[in-house]
Structure formats: structure tokens, C-alpha cells
Amino acid sequence: MGLAYPIQKFQDWFTQQWVILWGKKIDPKEHQWLMGPFGNLNGIGEGFINQLAEKENLIIERNTKSNGLIPSINQLNLSDTDLANLSQNVVEFYEHTAKYNLDLTVKWNPIFKVFGVLVNKLFSNRINQLNIPTKNVKKSEELISEIITLSDASSKKVKYTIWFRTFKSSGKVIYSGIYGTCTLPCGKACVKAVFPLPKGNATVIMSPTVGANGELILNSSGKNFGDAGFYFLLNDSKGNYWSQFISSFRDRLTVRTENDRILAKQVLTLWKQRVLKFDYHINVKE
């Protein structure tokens, strides 16, 4: 059995050891669809971006309006019918995400709110990542949304696309994730979001479908390792890789157009019970 890296905060060590105990040891070469950057021990947030660029000799580009979460919607391998039905405003958002900011409202299931408080106190405030409000936000809270690309210094090819979102009011990082696509072992193309954590990451893989009204539906509702879903990954004290698939935790994101406005709803569930709901208004930056 592997052991988590010992010289770190106890809560980080404990959660990593839990992944080792209940997860599986993996070979990164055989699981390229799952792999992504790991965080450092001294926090995530904006500092991680600079550390990753330095480590891999990458060039950071910020404040551009040309970059999207994915270069082309065609990377999702949707059928011709789905592509024809998909809202062009939604396509524009995913291919040119940097042009937009977001307004956010949050609604908790009261039963699970205590878990949000614990996560914030034990992890989020310290590592500057996943600072989800622990109270319902009924009046829209403005998010500053930035696409940051890290490119190879020689080829200039983009290696990582980071969606960096902070609260305008406080500057706290709600999400700093590395976005792109991956192909599951079954051959299904999915959207992939990697959120660096100390000595590891949380990775969400979401399977795309197109709804009857042209909305894009991204769903992480797989049942087994290798499906779309939520994964923890980490390095142990000897540098071995471990992963745990959390089938009970699911994320469903629906992005749609209504009267030429782009709206999104994200619902997180645990054991089929709604934990948290986000509603987003997506607006073109001024």
C-alpha cells in the first residue's frame, strides 16, 4: 500500500491517504485521457500558473479575447444533426470564452451546507481554490473570467488553457481549472476540467449531448472507472500515481440561449441528492 507525502498539512495528507486506500494505482502512460497537472504544497491560485509555466518552460499569455475553453466545438465529435441543432451562441461562448464575464447565483441544499463550510475552512481559503460561497447567493455576484494560455516556448503551440475565475467583490478564486477535451477508453470525446490540488488534482470529465432546444448538456454521470465522472488523482510519497473515481458525485451543466442571452445551470449531486445549484448569466465584456 502506498503512503501519502508526509510533510504537508494533515487534512491534505488524510484525504490523499483516503484516495490511496479506496482508489487504484495507475500508470500515467496508460491513462493519458485522465492525466493533468498536479498542484504544489504551497497553495494553488494564481501562483500555480507561474510555477507550472516555469517548470515546463511555457509562455503565459493573458488578457486576450480570442481564446476559448476549446479551440473548436468539432473536438466534441458531435453528430452532424447535433451540430446543426446546437445554439451558435453557445458555440461562440466555448470557442471564445475570453470575451465573456459571468454573473453567479448559488443555492445550497441545507442538508449539505455544512460540508461546504468544512471544505472552505479546511482547504479552500488556504489553497486559494474552489472558494464556493457557503451561503445562498440570491443577488447575482459578478465573476471576473479570464482565459490564460500556456504555450510551448519553441513551437508556440498552446499546451494548457486555464479558466481563471474570481469574485469581483473579494478577488477570491472560485475556480482555477485547466480545460480541454479528452477521449475516454470507450472512444467517447468529452470536456475535461482539471483543478490542481496539493500533490494532485480533482478532474471532472463531462460527456456532451445536445438538447431539444439547442442547449449543450455536459454530464459527469458515469458508473465505473473509465467513464465520464469525477476523479481524484495524486502522487504518493514515492512518486506513484493513484486515482479514485467518485461515482456518487455528479455534475450536470446545461448551457443554453434564451432571447439571445446565454444562460447556464450547474447542478452538483451526491448520492442522487442535490447538493448545490449554480445559475450563470454570461455576458460579453464591455
C-alpha positions as CSV (number, residue, x, y, z in Angstrom):
1,M,0.0,0.0,0.0
2,G,1.2,3.5,-0.8
3,L,1.6,6.3,1.6
4,A,0.7,10.0,1.0
5,Y,3.5,12.5,1.0
6,P,4.2,13.1,4.8
7,I,5.4,16.7,5.1
8,Q,2.2,18.6,4.5
9,K,-1.0,19.8,6.2
10,F,-2.7,16.9,8.0
11,Q,-6.0,17.4,6.2
12,D,-4.3,17.2,2.8
13,W,-2.4,14.0,3.9
14,F,-5.6,12.5,5.3
15,T,-7.6,13.0,2.1
16,Q,-4.7,11.7,-0.1
17,Q,-4.3,8.6,2.1
18,W,-8.1,8.1,1.7
19,V,-7.7,8.1,-2.1
20,I,-4.8,5.6,-1.9
21,L,-6.8,3.3,0.4
22,W,-10.0,3.3,-1.7
23,G,-8.6,4.1,-5.2
24,K,-6.3,2.3,-7.6
25,K,-2.7,2.7,-8.6
26,I,-2.4,3.8,-12.2
27,D,0.2,4.0,-14.9
28,P,0.1,7.6,-16.4
29,K,1.2,6.3,-19.8
30,E,-1.8,4.0,-19.9
31,H,-4.2,6.7,-18.7
32,Q,-3.3,9.7,-20.7
33,W,-7.1,10.6,-21.1
34,L,-7.1,11.2,-17.3
35,M,-3.8,12.9,-16.6
36,G,-3.4,16.6,-15.9
37,P,-1.1,18.9,-13.9
38,F,-0.8,18.4,-10.2
39,G,-0.7,21.3,-7.7
40,N,2.1,22.2,-5.2
41,L,2.0,22.1,-1.4
42,N,2.2,25.9,-1.0
43,G,-1.2,26.8,-2.4
44,I,-2.8,26.9,-5.8
45,G,-4.5,30.0,-7.1
46,E,-2.5,32.3,-9.4
47,G,0.9,31.3,-8.1
48,F,0.4,27.8,-9.5
49,I,0.1,29.2,-13.0
50,N,3.5,30.9,-12.8
51,Q,5.1,27.7,-11.2
52,L,3.7,25.5,-14.0
53,A,5.0,27.8,-16.7
54,E,8.4,27.9,-15.1
55,K,8.6,24.1,-14.6
56,E,7.6,23.3,-18.2
57,N,9.3,26.3,-19.9
58,L,5.9,27.7,-21.1
59,I,4.9,31.2,-22.1
60,I,2.0,32.7,-20.3
61,E,-0.5,34.8,-22.3
62,R,-3.2,36.8,-20.5
63,N,-5.9,39.3,-21.3
64,T,-6.7,38.1,-24.8
65,K,-10.2,37.9,-26.1
66,S,-9.5,35.3,-28.8
67,N,-9.2,32.2,-26.7
68,G,-11.9,29.7,-25.7
69,L,-12.2,26.7,-23.5
70,I,-11.8,24.5,-26.5
71,P,-10.4,25.7,-29.9
72,S,-13.2,24.2,-31.9
73,I,-16.6,22.6,-31.0
74,N,-15.7,19.9,-33.5
75,Q,-13.4,18.4,-30.9
76,L,-16.5,17.1,-29.2
77,N,-17.2,14.8,-32.1
78,L,-21.0,15.6,-32.1
79,S,-23.1,14.2,-34.8
80,D,-24.0,16.4,-37.8
81,T,-27.6,16.6,-36.5
82,D,-26.4,17.8,-33.1
83,L,-24.0,20.3,-34.5
84,A,-26.8,21.7,-36.7
85,N,-29.1,22.0,-33.7
86,L,-26.6,23.4,-31.2
87,S,-27.1,27.1,-30.4
88,Q,-24.5,29.2,-32.2
89,N,-24.3,31.5,-29.2
90,V,-23.3,28.5,-27.1
91,V,-20.7,27.6,-29.7
92,E,-19.3,31.1,-29.7
93,F,-19.0,31.0,-25.9
94,Y,-17.0,27.8,-25.8
95,E,-14.7,28.9,-28.7
96,H,-14.2,32.5,-27.5
97,T,-14.8,32.3,-23.7
98,A,-12.4,35.1,-23.0
99,K,-14.9,37.6,-24.4
100,Y,-17.3,36.9,-21.6
101,N,-17.8,37.6,-17.9
102,L,-20.3,35.7,-15.7
103,D,-22.9,36.7,-13.0
104,L,-23.5,33.9,-10.5
105,T,-26.2,32.9,-8.1
106,V,-25.8,30.0,-5.6
107,K,-28.4,27.8,-3.9
108,W,-27.4,25.1,-1.4
109,N,-29.4,22.2,-0.2
110,P,-29.5,22.9,3.6
111,I,-28.6,19.3,4.4
112,F,-25.2,19.6,2.7
113,K,-24.3,23.2,3.5
114,V,-22.2,22.1,6.5
115,F,-19.9,20.2,4.1
116,G,-19.3,23.4,2.1
117,V,-18.4,25.2,5.3
118,L,-15.9,22.4,6.2
119,V,-14.3,22.4,2.8
120,N,-13.9,26.2,2.9
121,K,-12.3,26.2,6.3
122,L,-10.0,23.1,5.8
123,F,-9.0,23.6,2.2
124,S,-10.4,26.4,0.0
125,N,-9.3,29.5,2.0
126,R,-5.8,28.1,2.5
127,I,-5.0,26.9,-1.1
128,N,-7.0,29.7,-2.9
129,Q,-9.0,27.3,-4.9
130,L,-12.7,26.3,-5.0
131,N,-13.9,29.2,-2.9
132,I,-17.6,28.4,-3.3
133,P,-19.8,30.6,-1.2
134,T,-21.2,28.8,1.9
135,K,-24.4,30.9,1.9
136,N,-27.0,31.2,-0.8
137,V,-26.3,34.0,-3.2
138,K,-29.7,35.3,-4.4
139,K,-28.5,38.5,-5.9
140,S,-26.1,37.9,-8.8
141,E,-22.4,38.1,-7.9
142,E,-20.2,39.2,-10.7
143,L,-17.3,36.9,-11.6
144,I,-14.2,38.1,-13.4
145,S,-13.5,35.5,-16.0
146,E,-10.1,35.2,-17.7
147,I,-8.6,32.7,-20.1
148,I,-4.9,32.2,-19.6
149,T,-2.9,30.1,-22.1
150,L,0.4,28.4,-21.5
151,S,2.3,27.8,-24.7
152,D,5.5,25.9,-25.7
153,A,8.3,28.4,-25.9
154,S,9.7,26.9,-29.1
155,S,6.6,25.8,-31.1
156,K,4.2,28.5,-29.7
157,K,1.6,25.7,-29.5
158,V,-0.9,26.1,-26.6
159,K,-0.3,23.3,-24.1
160,Y,-2.7,24.4,-21.3
161,T,-5.8,26.6,-21.3
162,I,-6.7,27.8,-17.9
163,W,-10.1,29.3,-17.0
164,F,-9.4,31.6,-14.1
165,R,-12.5,32.9,-12.3
166,T,-12.5,35.2,-9.3
167,F,-15.2,37.1,-7.4
168,K,-15.1,40.8,-8.4
169,S,-16.1,41.9,-4.9
170,S,-13.4,40.0,-3.0
171,G,-10.8,38.8,-5.5
172,K,-11.1,35.2,-4.2
173,V,-10.6,32.4,-6.7
174,I,-13.7,30.4,-7.1
175,Y,-12.2,28.2,-9.8
176,S,-8.8,27.9,-11.4
177,G,-9.1,24.9,-13.8
178,I,-7.3,23.6,-16.9
179,Y,-9.8,22.9,-19.6
180,G,-9.7,20.9,-22.8
181,T,-11.0,17.7,-24.2
182,C,-10.2,14.0,-23.8
183,T,-11.2,10.7,-25.4
184,L,-12.4,8.0,-22.9
185,P,-11.3,4.4,-23.3
186,C,-14.6,3.7,-25.0
187,G,-13.8,6.3,-27.7
188,K,-16.3,9.0,-26.4
189,A,-15.0,12.6,-26.7
190,C,-15.6,14.6,-23.5
191,V,-14.9,18.0,-22.0
192,K,-12.2,17.7,-19.3
193,A,-11.6,20.1,-16.4
194,V,-8.6,19.7,-14.1
195,F,-8.5,21.5,-10.8
196,P,-5.0,21.4,-9.2
197,L,-4.8,20.4,-5.5
198,P,-1.7,19.8,-3.3
199,K,0.2,16.9,-4.7
200,G,-2.7,16.1,-7.0
201,N,-5.8,17.3,-8.7
202,A,-9.6,16.9,-8.9
203,T,-10.6,16.1,-12.5
204,V,-14.1,16.3,-13.9
205,I,-14.8,14.6,-17.2
206,M,-18.2,15.5,-18.8
207,S,-19.9,13.8,-21.7
208,P,-21.6,16.2,-24.2
209,T,-25.1,16.0,-25.6
210,V,-27.4,18.5,-27.4
211,G,-30.8,19.1,-26.0
212,A,-34.1,19.6,-27.9
213,N,-33.8,23.4,-27.8
214,G,-30.2,23.6,-28.9
215,E,-28.6,23.6,-25.4
216,L,-25.3,21.9,-24.7
217,I,-25.6,19.4,-21.8
218,L,-22.4,18.3,-20.1
219,N,-22.8,15.4,-17.8
220,S,-20.4,13.6,-15.4
221,S,-22.7,10.7,-14.6
222,G,-20.6,7.6,-15.3
223,K,-20.8,4.4,-13.2
224,N,-17.3,3.0,-13.5
225,F,-13.6,4.0,-13.7
226,G,-13.1,5.0,-17.3
227,D,-16.4,6.7,-17.7
228,A,-17.2,10.4,-17.6
229,G,-17.3,11.5,-13.9
230,F,-15.3,12.9,-11.0
231,Y,-11.8,11.7,-10.3
232,F,-9.2,12.4,-7.6
233,L,-5.5,11.9,-8.7
234,L,-2.3,12.2,-6.7
235,N,1.3,11.3,-6.3
236,D,2.3,9.4,-3.1
237,S,5.5,9.7,-1.1
238,K,7.4,7.6,-3.7
239,G,6.0,9.3,-6.8
240,N,3.5,6.6,-7.7
241,Y,0.2,7.7,-9.2
242,W,-3.2,6.9,-7.7
243,S,-6.7,7.7,-8.7
244,Q,-10.2,7.3,-7.2
245,F,-13.4,7.5,-9.2
246,I,-16.3,9.0,-7.2
247,S,-19.4,7.6,-8.9
248,S,-21.7,9.1,-6.2
249,F,-20.7,12.7,-7.0
250,R,-22.1,14.1,-10.3
251,D,-22.1,17.3,-12.1
252,R,-24.6,18.4,-14.8
253,L,-24.1,21.6,-16.7
254,T,-26.6,23.0,-19.2
255,V,-25.7,26.0,-21.3
256,R,-28.5,27.5,-23.4
257,T,-29.6,30.6,-25.3
258,E,-32.7,32.5,-24.2
259,N,-33.7,35.6,-26.1
260,D,-30.2,35.9,-27.4
261,R,-28.8,35.7,-23.8
262,I,-26.5,32.9,-22.8
263,L,-27.6,31.2,-19.5
264,A,-26.2,28.2,-17.7
265,K,-27.3,26.0,-14.9
266,Q,-24.9,23.7,-13.0
267,V,-26.2,21.1,-10.5
268,L,-24.0,19.1,-8.2
269,T,-25.4,15.9,-6.7
270,L,-24.2,13.4,-4.1
271,W,-25.9,10.0,-3.7
272,K,-28.5,11.3,-6.1
273,Q,-29.4,14.2,-3.8
274,R,-28.9,17.8,-5.0
275,V,-26.1,19.5,-3.1
276,L,-25.7,22.8,-4.8
277,K,-27.1,24.7,-7.8
278,F,-25.3,27.5,-9.7
279,D,-27.1,29.8,-12.2
280,Y,-25.0,31.8,-14.5
281,H,-25.7,34.8,-16.7
282,I,-23.0,35.0,-19.3
283,N,-22.3,38.5,-20.7
284,V,-20.0,39.9,-23.3
285,K,-17.3,42.0,-21.7
286,E,-17.5,45.8,-22.2
